[in-house]
Amino acid sequence: MSTTEHPHSPTWPDGPMLALGLETTGIDPDTARIVSAAVAAVGGGASPETTTWLIDPGVEIPAEATAIHGITTDQARTNGRPPAEALTEIINALAEPLRAGLPLVVFRAPYALTVLTRECTRAGVTFLDEVAPVIDPAVLDKHVERYRAGRRTLPALCAHYRVRHDGPNNATEDALAAARLAWRLPRVHPSLAAIPLAELHTRQQTWAAEQAAGLQVHLRRTDPNATVNDAWPLVP
């Protein structure tokens, strides 16, 4: 699939969108395993439709991760799906809407989408041909309000832009909150609404690289060897 606008793709920012949320075992996208996932179809005048998965990651879920999302190793082993089955369904849930031109909303996409592609590799599941167009509210917010002080977590952005977030660290609620941000941001900052989806995807690649470079400069004030990967929307 190319990033060229699909001939029947809905208008941005008023049309339907998909949103992806994940809860995992850790913070390193190369090694983290997915514990729960949600894909939400939102917008276009319809009520949100969400599909969720609880997955047995095949490893112990660290206590620190359980403290964040509330899912224990025993819960995942008892009630979770095998990764290959769940991942196949997740990819299928994303593939056709992306082919039809719908945007995929992922907060901090390089983490979530890199985790997803690494998990697919481990499980022998074919990943998406191309992931585009993606809307990453974290990148958009940092671009349009670069110098705003304060945290830029998903709950913090929801508070700043006055959108609902019904439960942090829950894959479904995080996906829905990210989608609300994607709807809200171009209304607060109309310059974003004027950018066609395919171009917005490309611009986010540039903006994310600039943001990574800025973060690297900041980190090197205390760690001369600090490096920040600038790949977006996922690390190859």
SESE-744597 format. One record per atom (N, C-alpha, C, CB): residue number from 1; residue in one letter; x, y, z. Coordinates in steps of 0.1 Angstrom, whole numbers, plus 5000, padded with zeros to 4 digits. Glycine has a CB too. Layout:
<pts>
 pos code   xx   yy   zz
 NUM    a    X    Y    Z
...
</pts>
This chain:
<pts>
 pos code   xx   yy   zz
   1    m 5008 4988 5000
   1    m 5000 5000 5000
   1    m 5009 5012 5000
   1    m 4991 5000 5012
   2    s 5005 5022 4992
   2    s 5013 5034 4992
   2    s 5006 5044 5001
   2    s 5014 5039 4977
   3    t 5014 5055 5004
   3    t 5009 5065 5013
   3    t 5000 5075 5005
   3    t 5020 5072 5020
   4    t 4999 5073 4992
   4    t 4990 5082 4984
   4    t 4976 5080 4989
   4    t 4991 5078 4969
   5    e 4968 5091 4989
   5    e 4955 5091 4994
   5    e 4947 5080 4986
   5    e 4948 5105 4993
   6    h 4939 5072 4993
   6    h 4930 5063 4987
   6    h 4919 5071 4981
   6    h 4925 5052 4997
   7    p 4914 5066 4969
   7    p 4904 5074 4962
   7    p 4891 5076 4970
   7    p 4900 5068 4949
   8    h 4888 5066 4979
   8    h 4876 5067 4987
   8    h 4879 5070 5002
   8    h 4868 5054 4986
   9    s 4891 5074 5005
   9    s 4895 5076 5019
   9    s 4887 5088 5025
   9    s 4910 5078 5020
  10    p 4883 5086 5037
  10    p 4875 5097 5043
  10    p 4883 5109 5046
  10    p 4869 5092 5057
  11    t 4876 5121 5047
  11    t 4883 5133 5048
  11    t 4890 5134 5062
  11    t 4874 5145 5046
  12    w 4901 5140 5063
  12    w 4908 5143 5075
  12    w 4904 5157 5079
  12    w 4924 5140 5074
  13    p 4901 5160 5091
  13    p 4901 5151 5103
  13    p 4887 5146 5107
  13    p 4907 5158 5114
  14    d 4878 5146 5098
  14    d 4864 5143 5102
  14    d 4860 5128 5100
  14    d 4854 5151 5095
  15    g 4868 5121 5092
  15    g 4864 5107 5089
  15    g 4867 5097 5100
  15    g 4870 5103 5076
  16    p 4864 5085 5097
  16    p 4867 5074 5107
  16    p 4882 5072 5108
  16    p 4860 5061 5103
  17    m 4886 5066 5120
  17    m 4900 5063 5123
  17    m 4900 5050 5130
  17    m 4906 5074 5131
  18    l 4912 5044 5130
  18    l 4915 5032 5138
  18    l 4925 5037 5149
  18    l 4921 5020 5130
  19    a 4924 5031 5161
  19    a 4934 5034 5171
  19    a 4938 5021 5177
  19    a 4928 5044 5182
  20    l 4951 5021 5180
  20    l 4957 5009 5186
  20    l 4963 5012 5200
  20    l 4969 5003 5177
  21    g 4960 5003 5210
  21    g 4966 5004 5223
  21    g 4972 4991 5227
  21    g 4955 5009 5233
  22    l 4983 4991 5234
  22    l 4990 4979 5239
  22    l 4994 4981 5253
  22    l 5002 4976 5230
  23    e 4993 4970 5261
  23    e 5000 4969 5274
  23    e 5010 4958 5273
  23    e 4989 4966 5286
  24    t 5022 4960 5278
  24    t 5033 4951 5276
  24    t 5040 4947 5289
  24    t 5042 4957 5266
  25    t 5051 4939 5287
  25    t 5059 4935 5298
  25    t 5070 4944 5302
  25    t 5064 4921 5295
  26    g 5073 4954 5293
  26    g 5085 4962 5296
  26    g 5086 4974 5287
  26    g 5097 4954 5295
  27    i 5097 4982 5288
  27    i 5098 4994 5281
  27    i 5107 4994 5269
  27    i 5103 5005 5290
  28    d 5114 4983 5267
  28    d 5123 4981 5256
  28    d 5115 4975 5244
  28    d 5136 4972 5259
  29    p 5112 4982 5233
  29    p 5103 4977 5223
  29    p 5109 4964 5216
  29    p 5101 4987 5213
  30    d 5122 4962 5217
  30    d 5128 4950 5210
  30    d 5125 4937 5218
  30    d 5143 4952 5209
  31    t 5123 4939 5231
  31    t 5122 4927 5240
  31    t 5108 4926 5247
  31    t 5132 4927 5250
  32    a 5100 4937 5247
  32    a 5087 4937 5254
  32    a 5078 4927 5247
  32    a 5081 4951 5254
  33    r 5070 4921 5255
  33    r 5059 4912 5250
  33    r 5046 4918 5252
  33    r 5060 4898 5256
  34    i 5036 4916 5243
  34    i 5023 4922 5244
  34    i 5015 4913 5254
  34    i 5016 4923 5231
  35    v 5008 4920 5264
  35    v 5000 4913 5273
  35    v 4985 4916 5270
  35    v 5003 4918 5287
  36    s 4982 4928 5266
  36    s 4968 4931 5261
  36    s 4969 4941 5250
  36    s 4959 4936 5273
  37    a 4959 4940 5241
  37    a 4958 4949 5230
  37    a 4944 4953 5227
  37    a 4965 4942 5217
  38    a 4942 4964 5221
  38    a 4929 4969 5217
  38    a 4930 4976 5203
  38    a 4923 4978 5227
  39    v 4920 4974 5195
  39    v 4919 4981 5182
  39    v 4905 4987 5183
  39    v 4921 4972 5169
  40    a 4905 5000 5182
  40    a 4892 5008 5182
  40    a 4889 5014 5169
  40    a 4892 5018 5194
  41    a 4877 5012 5164
  41    a 4873 5020 5152
  41    a 4864 5031 5157
  41    a 4865 5010 5142
  42    v 4868 5043 5153
  42    v 4861 5055 5159
  42    v 4858 5065 5148
  42    v 4869 5061 5170
  43    g 4848 5074 5150
  43    g 4846 5085 5141
  43    g 4836 5081 5130
  43    g 4858 5090 5135
  44    g 4834 5091 5121
  44    g 4825 5089 5110
  44    g 4810 5088 5114
  44    g 4829 5076 5103
  45    g 4807 5094 5126
  45    g 4793 5094 5131
  45    g 4788 5082 5137
  45    g 4785 5097 5119
  46    a 4797 5071 5138
  46    a 4793 5059 5144
  46    a 4798 5058 5159
  46    a 4797 5047 5136
  47    s 4792 5049 5167
  47    s 4797 5047 5180
  47    s 4810 5039 5179
  47    s 4787 5039 5189
  48    p 4820 5041 5188
  48    p 4832 5034 5187
  48    p 4830 5019 5188
  48    p 4841 5038 5199
  49    e 4837 5011 5181
  49    e 4837 4996 5181
  49    e 4851 4992 5185
  49    e 4833 4990 5168
  50    t 4852 4985 5196
  50    t 4866 4980 5201
  50    t 4866 4965 5201
  50    t 4868 4986 5214
  51    t 4878 4960 5197
  51    t 4882 4946 5198
  51    t 4894 4945 5207
  51    t 4884 4939 5184
  52    t 4893 4936 5217
  52    t 4904 4935 5227
  52    t 4910 4921 5227
  52    t 4899 4939 5241
  53    w 4922 4920 5231
  53    w 4929 4907 5232
  53    w 4936 4906 5246
  53    w 4938 4904 5220
  54    l 4935 4895 5253
  54    l 4944 4892 5264
  54    l 4953 4881 5259
  54    l 4936 4888 5277
  55    i 4966 4883 5261
  55    i 4976 4874 5255
  55    i 4985 4868 5265
  55    i 4985 4882 5244
  56    d 4988 4855 5264
  56    d 4998 4849 5273
  56    d 5012 4852 5266
  56    d 4995 4834 5275
  57    p 5020 4860 5272
  57    p 5032 4864 5265
  57    p 5043 4853 5265
  57    p 5038 4877 5272
  58    g 5041 4842 5273
  58    g 5050 4832 5273
  58    g 5062 4834 5282
  58    g 5055 4829 5259
  59    v 5062 4845 5289
  59    v 5073 4849 5299
  59    v 5066 4854 5311
  59    v 5083 4859 5293
  60    e 5074 4855 5322
  60    e 5069 4861 5334
  60    e 5066 4876 5332
  60    e 5079 4859 5346
  61    i 5055 4881 5336
  61    i 5052 4895 5336
  61    i 5058 4902 5348
  61    i 5037 4898 5335
  62    p 5068 4910 5346
  62    p 5075 4917 5358
  62    p 5065 4924 5367
  62    p 5085 4926 5353
  63    a 5068 4924 5380
  63    a 5059 4930 5389
  63    a 5057 4945 5386
  63    a 5065 4929 5404
  64    e 5068 4951 5381
  64    e 5067 4966 5377
  64    e 5056 4968 5366
  64    e 5080 4971 5373
  65    a 5056 4958 5357
  65    a 5046 4960 5346
  65    a 5032 4957 5351
  65    a 5049 4950 5335
  66    t 5030 4947 5360
  66    t 5017 4944 5366
  66    t 5012 4956 5374
  66    t 5018 4931 5374
  67    a 5021 4963 5381
  67    a 5017 4974 5389
  67    a 5012 4985 5380
  67    a 5029 4979 5396
  68    i 5016 4985 5367
  68    i 5011 4996 5358
  68    i 4997 4992 5352
  68    i 5021 4998 5347
  69    h 4996 4980 5346
  69    h 4984 4976 5339
  69    h 4975 4966 5346
  69    h 4988 4970 5325
  70    g 4980 4960 5357
  70    g 4972 4952 5365
  70    g 4970 4938 5361
  70    g 4958 4958 5366
  71    i 4978 4934 5351
  71    i 4976 4920 5346
  71    i 4988 4911 5351
  71    i 4976 4920 5330
  72    t 4985 4900 5358
  72    t 4995 4892 5364
  72    t 4998 4881 5354
  72    t 4990 4886 5377
  73    t 5010 4874 5357
  73    t 5014 4863 5349
  73    t 5003 4852 5350
  73    t 5027 4857 5354
  74    d 4998 4849 5361
  74    d 4987 4839 5363
  74    d 4975 4842 5355
  74    d 4984 4837 5377
  75    q 4971 4854 5355
  75    q 4959 4858 5347
  75    q 4962 4856 5332
  75    q 4956 4873 5350
  76    a 4973 4860 5327
  76    a 4977 4859 5313
  76    a 4978 4844 5309
  76    a 4990 4866 5310
  77    r 4984 4836 5318
  77    r 4985 4822 5315
  77    r 4971 4815 5315
  77    r 4994 4815 5325
  78    t 4963 4819 5324
  78    t 4950 4812 5325
  78    t 4940 4816 5314
  78    t 4944 4815 5339
  79    n 4940 4829 5311
  79    n 4929 4835 5303
  79    n 4934 4840 5290
  79    n 4922 4845 5310
  80    g 4948 4841 5288
  80    g 4953 4847 5276
  80    g 4954 4838 5264
  80    g 4967 4852 5279
  81    r 4953 4844 5252
  81    r 4954 4837 5240
  81    r 4969 4834 5236
  81    r 4947 4845 5229
  82    p 4972 4824 5228
  82    p 4985 4822 5223
  82    p 4989 4834 5214
  82    p 4986 4809 5215
  83    p 5001 4839 5215
  83    p 5005 4850 5207
  83    p 5002 4850 5192
  83    p 5020 4853 5209
  84    a 5005 4838 5186
  84    a 5004 4837 5172
  84    a 4989 4839 5168
  84    a 5008 4824 5167
  85    e 4980 4834 5175
  85    e 4965 4835 5172
  85    e 4961 4850 5174
  85    e 4957 4826 5181
  86    a 4965 4856 5185
  86    a 4960 4869 5188
  86    a 4967 4879 5178
  86    a 4964 4873 5202
  87    l 4980 4877 5175
  87    l 4987 4886 5166
  87    l 4981 4886 5152
  87    l 5001 4883 5166
  88    t 4977 4874 5147
  88    t 4971 4872 5134
  88    t 4958 4880 5134
  88    t 4968 4858 5131
  89    e 4950 4880 5144
  89    e 4938 4887 5145
  89    e 4940 4902 5145
  89    e 4929 4883 5156
  90    i 4950 4906 5153
  90    i 4953 4921 5154
  90    i 4957 4926 5140
  90    i 4964 4923 5164
  91    i 4966 4919 5133
  91    i 4971 4923 5120
  91    i 4959 4924 5110
  91    i 4982 4914 5115
  92    n 4950 4914 5111
  92    n 4939 4914 5102
  92    n 4929 4925 5105
  92    n 4931 4900 5103
  93    a 4928 4929 5118
  93    a 4919 4940 5121
  93    a 4925 4953 5116
  93    a 4918 4941 5136
  94    l 4938 4954 5114
  94    l 4944 4967 5110
  94    l 4945 4967 5095
  94    l 4958 4968 5116
  95    a 4947 4956 5088
  95    a 4951 4956 5074
  95    a 4941 4962 5065
  95    a 4954 4942 5070
  96    e 4929 4957 5065
  96    e 4919 4962 5055
  96    e 4916 4977 5057
  96    e 4906 4954 5056
  97    p 4914 4982 5069
  97    p 4911 4996 5071
  97    p 4923 5005 5066
  97    p 4908 5000 5085
  98    l 4935 5000 5068
  98    l 4947 5008 5063
  98    l 4947 5008 5048
  98    l 4960 5002 5069
  99    r 4944 4996 5042
  99    r 4943 4996 5027
  99    r 4933 5005 5022
  99    r 4941 4981 5023
 100    a 4922 5007 5030
 100    a 4911 5016 5025
 100    a 4914 5031 5028
 100    a 4898 5012 5032
 101    g 4926 5034 5034
 101    g 4930 5047 5036
 101    g 4927 5053 5049
 101    g 4924 5055 5026
 102    l 4921 5045 5058
 102    l 4919 5051 5072
 102    l 4932 5052 5079
 102    l 4909 5041 5079
 103    p 4933 5063 5087
 103    p 4945 5065 5095
 103    p 4945 5056 5107
 103    p 4947 5080 5099
 104    l 4957 5053 5111
 104    l 4959 5045 5124
 104    l 4965 5054 5134
 104    l 4968 5032 5121
 105    v 4957 5056 5145
 105    v 4962 5065 5156
 105    v 4970 5056 5166
 105    v 4950 5072 5163
 106    v 4982 5060 5169
 106    v 4990 5053 5179
 106    v 4998 5063 5187
 106    v 5000 5043 5172
 107    f 4996 5064 5199
 107    f 5003 5073 5208
 107    f 5017 5068 5210
 107    f 4996 5076 5221
 108    r 5027 5076 5207
 108    r 5041 5072 5207
 108    r 5043 5059 5199
 108    r 5046 5069 5222
 109    a 5040 5061 5186
 109    a 5040 5050 5176
 109    a 5053 5042 5176
 109    a 5037 5055 5163
 110    p 5064 5048 5177
 110    p 5077 5040 5175
 110    p 5078 5029 5186
 110    p 5089 5049 5176
 111    y 5072 5031 5198
 111    y 5072 5021 5208
 111    y 5062 5010 5204
 111    y 5069 5026 5222
 112    a 5050 5013 5203
 112    a 5039 5003 5201
 112    a 5041 4996 5188
 112    a 5025 5010 5202
 113    l 5043 5003 5177
 113    l 5044 4995 5164
 113    l 5057 4987 5163
 113    l 5044 5005 5153
 114    t 5068 4991 5170
 114    t 5080 4983 5170
 114    t 5077 4970 5179
 114    t 5092 4991 5176
 115    v 5071 4972 5190
 115    v 5067 4960 5198
 115    v 5059 4951 5189
 115    v 5059 4964 5211
 116    l 5049 4956 5182
 116    l 5040 4947 5174
 116    l 5048 4940 5163
 116    l 5029 4956 5168
 117    t 5057 4947 5156
 117    t 5064 4940 5146
 117    t 5074 4930 5151
 117    t 5071 4950 5137
 118    r 5080 4933 5163
 118    r 5089 4923 5169
 118    r 5081 4910 5173
 118    r 5097 4929 5180
 119    e 5070 4913 5179
 119    e 5062 4901 5183
 119    e 5057 4893 5171
 119    e 5049 4906 5191
 120    c 5054 4899 5160
 120    c 5050 4892 5148
 120    c 5061 4883 5143
 120    c 5045 4901 5137
 121    t 5073 4889 5144
 121    t 5085 4881 5140
 121    t 5087 4869 5148
 121    t 5098 4890 5140
 122    r 5086 4871 5162
 122    r 5088 4859 5171
 122    r 5077 4848 5168
 122    r 5087 4864 5185
 123    a 5065 4853 5165
 123    a 5054 4843 5164
 123    a 5053 4838 5150
 123    a 5041 4849 5168
 124    g 5061 4843 5140
 124    g 5059 4838 5126
 124    g 5047 4843 5120
 124    g 5059 4823 5126
 125    v 5042 4855 5124
 125    v 5030 4861 5118
 125    v 5035 4872 5108
 125    v 5021 4867 5129
 126    t 5029 4872 5096
 126    t 5033 4883 5086
 126    t 5028 4896 5091
 126    t 5027 4879 5073
 127    f 5037 4906 5091
 127    f 5033 4919 5095
 127    f 5027 4927 5084
 127    f 5046 4927 5101
 128    l 5022 4939 5086
 128    l 5016 4947 5076
 128    l 5026 4950 5065
 128    l 5010 4959 5082
 129    d 5021 4951 5053
 129    d 5030 4955 5041
 129    d 5035 4969 5044
 129    d 5022 4955 5028
 130    e 5027 4978 5048
 130    e 5031 4992 5051
 130    e 5022 4997 5062
 130    e 5031 5001 5039
 131    v 5027 5005 5071
 131    v 5018 5011 5081
 131    v 5017 5026 5079
 131    v 5024 5008 5096
 132    a 5007 5030 5072
 132    a 5005 5044 5068
 132    a 4991 5045 5062
 132    a 5015 5048 5057
 133    p 4985 5057 5065
 133    p 4990 5068 5073
 133    p 4988 5066 5088
 133    p 4983 5081 5069
 134    v 4998 5070 5096
 134    v 4997 5069 5110
 134    v 4996 5084 5116
 134    v 5010 5063 5116
 135    i 4988 5085 5126
 135    i 4987 5097 5134
 135    i 4992 5095 5148
 135    i 4972 5103 5134
 136    d 5002 5102 5152
 136    d 5008 5100 5165
 136    d 5006 5113 5173
 136    d 5024 5097 5164
 137    p 4996 5114 5182
 137    p 4993 5126 5189
 137    p 5005 5131 5197
 137    p 4982 5124 5199
 138    a 5015 5123 5201
 138    a 5026 5127 5208
 138    a 5035 5136 5199
 138    a 5034 5115 5214
 139    v 5037 5132 5187
 139    v 5045 5139 5177
 139    v 5038 5152 5173
 139    v 5048 5131 5164
 140    l 5025 5151 5171
 140    l 5018 5164 5167
 140    l 5018 5174 5178
 140    l 5003 5160 5163
 141    d 5015 5170 5190
 141    d 5015 5179 5201
 141    d 5029 5186 5203
 141    d 5011 5172 5214
 142    k 5040 5178 5203
 142    k 5053 5183 5204
 142    k 5056 5193 5193
 142    k 5063 5172 5205
 143    h 5051 5191 5181
 143    h 5054 5200 5170
 143    h 5047 5213 5172
 143    h 5050 5193 5157
 144    v 5034 5213 5175
 144    v 5026 5225 5175
 144    v 5028 5233 5188
 144    v 5011 5222 5173
 145    e 5032 5226 5199
 145    e 5034 5233 5212
 145    e 5047 5229 5218
 145    e 5022 5230 5222
 146    r 5058 5232 5210
 146    r 5071 5228 5213
 146    r 5076 5232 5226
 146    r 5081 5233 5202
 147    y 5073 5244 5230
 147    y 5080 5249 5242
 147    y 5070 5249 5254
 147    y 5084 5264 5240
 148    r 5059 5242 5253
 148    r 5050 5241 5265
 148    r 5057 5233 5276
 148    r 5037 5235 5261
 149    a 5056 5238 5288
 149    a 5062 5231 5299
 149    a 5053 5220 5304
 149    a 5065 5241 5311
 150    g 5058 5210 5311
 150    g 5049 5200 5317
 150    g 5051 5187 5310
 150    g 5035 5204 5316
 151    r 5045 5176 5316
 151    r 5046 5163 5311
 151    r 5038 5161 5298
 151    r 5042 5153 5322
 152    r 5042 5151 5290
 152    r 5035 5149 5278
 152    r 5031 5134 5277
 152    r 5044 5153 5266
 153    t 5028 5128 5288
 153    t 5022 5115 5288
 153    t 5008 5115 5282
 153    t 5021 5109 5302
 154    l 5002 5104 5279
 154    l 4989 5104 5273
 154    l 4979 5110 5283
 154    l 4985 5089 5270
 155    p 4979 5107 5296
 155    p 4969 5114 5305
 155    p 4972 5129 5305
 155    p 4970 5108 5319
 156    a 4984 5133 5305
 156    a 4987 5147 5306
 156    a 4982 5154 5293
 156    a 5002 5149 5307
 157    l 4984 5148 5282
 157    l 4979 5155 5270
 157    l 4963 5155 5269
 157    l 4984 5147 5257
 158    c 4957 5144 5275
 158    c 4943 5144 5275
 158    c 4938 5156 5284
 158    c 4937 5131 5280
 159    a 4944 5158 5295
 159    a 4941 5169 5304
 159    a 4943 5182 5298
 159    a 4949 5168 5317
 160    h 4954 5184 5291
 160    h 4957 5196 5284
 160    h 4947 5200 5273
 160    h 4971 5196 5278
 161    y 4943 5190 5265
 161    y 4934 5192 5254
 161    y 4920 5190 5258
 161    y 4938 5184 5242
 162    r 4917 5187 5270
 162    r 4904 5185 5275
 162    r 4896 5174 5268
 162    r 4896 5198 5274
 163    v 4902 5163 5267
 163    v 4895 5151 5262
 163    v 4895 5140 5272
 163    v 4902 5146 5248
 164    r 4885 5131 5271
 164    r 4883 5121 5281
 164    r 4894 5110 5280
 164    r 4869 5114 5278
 165    h 4897 5105 5292
 165    h 4906 5094 5293
 165    h 4901 5086 5305
 165    h 4921 5098 5295
 166    d 4894 5075 5302
 166    d 4886 5068 5312
 166    d 4894 5058 5320
 166    d 4874 5061 5306
 167    g 4907 5057 5318
 167    g 4915 5048 5326
 167    g 4929 5045 5320
 167    g 4908 5035 5327
 168    p 4939 5053 5325
 168    p 4952 5051 5320
 168    p 4957 5036 5322
 168    p 4962 5060 5327
 169    n 4966 5032 5313
 169    n 4972 5019 5314
 169    n 4962 5007 5312
 169    n 4979 5017 5327
 170    n 4952 5010 5304
 170    n 4942 5000 5299
 170    n 4942 5001 5284
 170    n 4928 5002 5306
 171    a 4945 4990 5277
 171    a 4947 4991 5262
 171    a 4935 4998 5255
 171    a 4949 4978 5257
 172    t 4923 4994 5259
 172    t 4911 5000 5253
 172    t 4910 5015 5256
 172    t 4898 4993 5258
 173    e 4911 5018 5268
 173    e 4909 5032 5272
 173    e 4920 5041 5266
 173    e 4908 5034 5287
 174    d 4932 5036 5265
 174    d 4943 5043 5260
 174    d 4941 5045 5245
 174    d 4957 5036 5262
 175    a 4936 5035 5238
 175    a 4934 5036 5223
 175    a 4923 5047 5221
 175    a 4929 5023 5217
 176    l 4912 5046 5229
 176    l 4901 5056 5227
 176    l 4906 5070 5230
 176    l 4889 5052 5236
 177    a 4914 5071 5241
 177    a 4919 5085 5244
 177    a 4928 5090 5233
 177    a 4927 5084 5257
 178    a 4937 5082 5227
 178    a 4945 5086 5216
 178    a 4937 5091 5204
 178    a 4955 5075 5212
 179    a 4926 5083 5202
 179    a 4917 5087 5191
 179    a 4911 5101 5193
 179    a 4907 5076 5188
 180    r 4907 5103 5206
 180    r 4901 5116 5209
 180    r 4911 5127 5207
 180    r 4895 5116 5224
 181    l 4923 5125 5211
 181    l 4934 5135 5209
 181    l 4936 5137 5194
 181    l 4947 5130 5215
 182    a 4936 5127 5186
 182    a 4937 5128 5171
 182    a 4926 5137 5165
 182    a 4938 5115 5164
 183    w 4914 5136 5171
 183    w 4903 5144 5167
 183    w 4904 5158 5172
 183    w 4889 5138 5172
 184    r 4909 5160 5184
 184    r 4909 5173 5190
 184    r 4921 5182 5185
 184    r 4910 5171 5205
 185    l 4932 5176 5183
 185    l 4944 5184 5179
 185    l 4942 5193 5167
 185    l 4956 5175 5177
 186    p 4937 5187 5156
 186    p 4935 5196 5144
 186    p 4924 5207 5146
 186    p 4931 5188 5132
 187    r 4916 5205 5156
 187    r 4906 5216 5159
 187    r 4912 5227 5168
 187    r 4894 5210 5166
 188    v 4921 5223 5177
 188    v 4928 5233 5184
 188    v 4939 5240 5176
 188    v 4935 5227 5197
 189    h 4945 5232 5167
 189    h 4955 5237 5158
 189    h 4951 5235 5143
 189    h 4969 5231 5161
 190    p 4943 5244 5137
 190    p 4938 5242 5124
 190    p 4948 5239 5113
 190    p 4929 5253 5120
 191    s 4961 5244 5116
 191    s 4971 5241 5106
 191    s 4973 5227 5103
 191    s 4984 5248 5110
 192    l 4970 5218 5113
 192    l 4971 5204 5111
 192    l 4960 5198 5102
 192    l 4971 5196 5125
 193    a 4948 5204 5104
 193    a 4937 5199 5096
 193    a 4939 5202 5081
 193    a 4924 5206 5100
 194    a 4947 5212 5078
 194    a 4949 5216 5064
 194    a 4959 5207 5056
 194    a 4954 5230 5063
 195    i 4965 5197 5064
 195    i 4975 5189 5058
 195    i 4969 5175 5054
 195    i 4987 5186 5067
 196    p 4969 5171 5041
 196    p 4963 5158 5037
 196    p 4970 5147 5045
 196    p 4965 5156 5022
 197    l 4963 5136 5047
 197    l 4968 5125 5055
 197    l 4981 5120 5050
 197    l 4958 5114 5055
 198    a 4983 5117 5037
 198    a 4996 5112 5033
 198    a 5007 5121 5036
 198    a 4995 5109 5018
 199    e 5005 5134 5034
 199    e 5015 5144 5037
 199    e 5018 5145 5052
 199    e 5011 5158 5031
 200    l 5007 5144 5060
 200    l 5008 5145 5074
 200    l 5017 5133 5079
 200    l 4995 5144 5081
 201    h 5015 5122 5073
 201    h 5024 5110 5077
 201    h 5038 5113 5074
 201    h 5019 5098 5069
 202    t 5041 5119 5063
 202    t 5055 5122 5059
 202    t 5061 5133 5068
 202    t 5056 5126 5044
 203    r 5053 5143 5071
 203    r 5058 5154 5079
 203    r 5061 5149 5093
 203    r 5047 5165 5080
 204    q 5052 5139 5098
 204    q 5055 5134 5112
 204    q 5069 5127 5112
 204    q 5044 5125 5116
 205    q 5072 5120 5101
 205    q 5086 5114 5101
 205    q 5097 5125 5103
 205    q 5088 5107 5087
 206    t 5095 5136 5096
 206    t 5105 5147 5098
 206    t 5104 5153 5112
 206    t 5102 5158 5087
 207    w 5092 5156 5117
 207    w 5091 5162 5130
 207    w 5096 5152 5141
 207    w 5076 5165 5133
 208    a 5093 5139 5140
 208    a 5098 5130 5150
 208    a 5113 5129 5150
 208    a 5092 5116 5147
 209    a 5119 5130 5138
 209    a 5134 5130 5137
 209    a 5140 5143 5144
 209    a 5139 5129 5123
 210    e 5133 5154 5142
 210    e 5138 5166 5148
 210    e 5136 5166 5163
 210    e 5130 5178 5142
 211    q 5125 5160 5168
 211    q 5123 5159 5182
 211    q 5133 5149 5188
 211    q 5108 5154 5184
 212    a 5136 5139 5182
 212    a 5146 5129 5187
 212    a 5159 5136 5188
 212    a 5147 5117 5178
 213    a 5163 5144 5178
 213    a 5176 5150 5178
 213    a 5176 5160 5190
 213    a 5178 5158 5165
 214    g 5166 5167 5192
 214    g 5165 5177 5203
 214    g 5166 5170 5217
 214    g 5152 5185 5203
 215    l 5159 5158 5218
 215    l 5160 5151 5230
 215    l 5174 5145 5233
 215    l 5150 5139 5230
 216    q 5181 5141 5222
 216    q 5194 5136 5223
 216    q 5204 5147 5228
 216    q 5199 5130 5209
 217    v 5202 5159 5222
 217    v 5211 5170 5227
 217    v 5209 5172 5242
 217    v 5208 5183 5219
 218    h 5196 5172 5246
 218    h 5193 5174 5260
 218    h 5199 5163 5269
 218    h 5178 5174 5262
 219    l 5198 5151 5265
 219    l 5203 5140 5273
 219    l 5218 5140 5274
 219    l 5199 5126 5267
 220    r 5225 5145 5263
 220    r 5239 5145 5263
 220    r 5245 5155 5272
 220    r 5244 5147 5249
 221    r 5237 5164 5278
 221    r 5242 5173 5288
 221    r 5247 5165 5300
 221    r 5231 5183 5292
 222    t 5241 5154 5303
 222    t 5245 5146 5315
 222    t 5251 5133 5311
 222    t 5233 5143 5323
 223    d 5248 5128 5298
 223    d 5254 5115 5293
 223    d 5259 5117 5279
 223    d 5243 5103 5294
 224    p 5272 5119 5278
 224    p 5278 5122 5265
 224    p 5275 5112 5254
 224    p 5293 5125 5266
 225    n 5272 5100 5258
 225    n 5270 5089 5249
 225    n 5255 5086 5246
 225    n 5276 5076 5254
 226    a 5246 5094 5251
 226    a 5232 5091 5249
 226    a 5228 5092 5235
 226    a 5224 5101 5257
 227    t 5220 5082 5230
 227    t 5215 5083 5217
 227    t 5200 5080 5217
 227    t 5222 5072 5208
 228    v 5193 5087 5208
 228    v 5179 5086 5206
 228    v 5175 5082 5192
 228    v 5171 5099 5210
 229    n 5169 5071 5190
 229    n 5165 5066 5177
 229    n 5155 5075 5171
 229    n 5160 5051 5177
 230    d 5157 5080 5158
 230    d 5148 5089 5152
 230    d 5138 5083 5142
 230    d 5156 5100 5145
 231    a 5137 5069 5142
 231    a 5128 5063 5133
 231    a 5114 5065 5137
 231    a 5131 5047 5132
 232    w 5105 5066 5127
 232    w 5091 5068 5130
 232    w 5083 5064 5117
 232    w 5087 5083 5133
 233    p 5072 5056 5118
 233    p 5065 5053 5130
 233    p 5069 5040 5137
 233    p 5050 5051 5126
 234    l 5079 5033 5131
 234    l 5085 5021 5139
 234    l 5099 5020 5135
 234    l 5077 5008 5135
 235    v 5106 5012 5144
 235    v 5121 5010 5142
 235    v 5122 4998 5133
 235    v 5128 5008 5155
 236    p 5128 4999 5121
 236    p 5129 4988 5112
 236    p 5137 4976 5118
 236    p 5137 4992 5099
</pts>
